[in-house]
Amino acid sequence: QVQLVESGGGLVQAGGSLRLSCVASGRAISTYTMGWFRQTPGKEREFVAAFPWNVGRTEYADSVKGRFTISRDNSKNTVYLKMNRVKPEDSANYYCAAKGPFKVNLLTSATQYTYWGQGTQVTVSS
C-alpha cells in the first residue's frame, strides 16, 4: 500500500507560480510511476503530468506543457509539480497518483493508477 498526501495548493494570481508536493508513505516510490491529475466539479479527472519510475521521458498534457514541471526526489519519497504562469483555467483540485511497481504504460490514463491522494485545491484568480 502507498499513501499519498498532497500539499501546497492555495490561491494564486494569474501569471504567478505555485509548487505542489506529494509525500508518499508505506512503500518507497522509486519503482512507482508518479502522476498528477486535476479535476473540477462536474468534469472527469484530467491528466496533467507523469514521471515514469525508470526516469524515462516525462509526459505532460498539452494544456500545461512549457509551464508546469514534474519532478521527484526518491530519497524523500516526494513528487513535486511546479506550476508557472498559471491561468484561471488551471483552477482545480489537484491529485497525486502512483502506479506500479515497474509500470510505465498508459501514463495519461487515470484508471491505470492504483493509489491516490486526497487532493489539494488550486485557485487562480484573474
N, C-alpha and C positions, 0 to 999 in steps of 0.2 A: 504494500500500500504506500502511496505517495500522498502526502498532504501538502497543499499549496496555499499560501497566504499572500495576497496582493496588498500593496500599499502605494502611496504616492499620488493618488488621484486628488482632484480638487477643482477649484475654479481658476481659470486662466484666460487672459485676454487673447483675442485673435492675433496671431503673429508671434505669440510667446512660446515658451518651452516648458516641458514637464518631463519628469523621469519616473516611470513606474517600476516597482520592484516586485519580484515574486520569490519568496523564500520557500524552499521545499524542505520537507522533513519525512522521515520514515525510510527513505532509500536515498542513496547517492544518485544524483541526476546525470552523472557523467555518461551513462549509457541510454539516456532518455532523450528523445526529440522533444523540444520545448516550443510551445507556440503561444501567441497572443491572439485573442479574438475580441470582438466587441459586439454589443447588442443594444438596440434602442427599443422602447416599448412598441409592441405590435409587429416587430420585424424579426427575421431569423438571425441567429448568431452569424457574424461575418468574420471571415479570416482577415487578420492584419499582418502577422509576420510569424516566421518559424525558423528555428535554428536546429538543424539535424544533430544527432548525438555524435556523429563521426566528424563533426566540424567541417561538413561539406558546405556547399553554397547555400547561403541564407535565402529565404523566399519572402517576398513582400507583395501585398495587394497593390494593384496599380494606383489606387487612390492615396497611398501613403509613401510610395516609392520616392526616394530622394529627400524625404522629410523625416521619416522615422527610422530608427536603428535598433535592431535587437542584438543583445549581447548576453553572454553568460559567463559566470565565474564558478566553475565547478568546485573550486576549493571552498567557496562559501555556499555552495548549493543554491545559487541565486541566479535568476534570469532578470534582465532589465529590458525596458522599452523606452528609449529616448525619443521624445516627440518634439520636433522642432517645427516652427512656422505653422502652428496649429490653426485650424479653421473651425468655424461653428459646426460644420458637418462632421467634425471629429468627436463631437459630444456623444458620449455613450457610456455604458458600463463595460469596463474592460476586464477580460478574464484571462488568466494564465492557465495553460493546459499542458499535460505531459502524455506522451505515448512511448511505449517501449516495454522492456528494453530492446535495443538494437532494431528499432523500426524507423524507416525513413521514407516510406512510400506515402502518397496521398497527403502531403503536408498541409494542404489547404482545406481539408475536409474535417469539420468539427466532429463528425461521427467516428473518426478514426482515433480520437484522443480518449484516453481512459480516465485520466484524473483531471479534476477542475478545481480552481479556487472559487471563492465566494464573490469575487469581483470587486472592482474599485471604480467609483464614478468619476468621470471626467466631464467637466462642463466648460465649453469655450464660449466666451461672450464676444459679441461683435462690436 
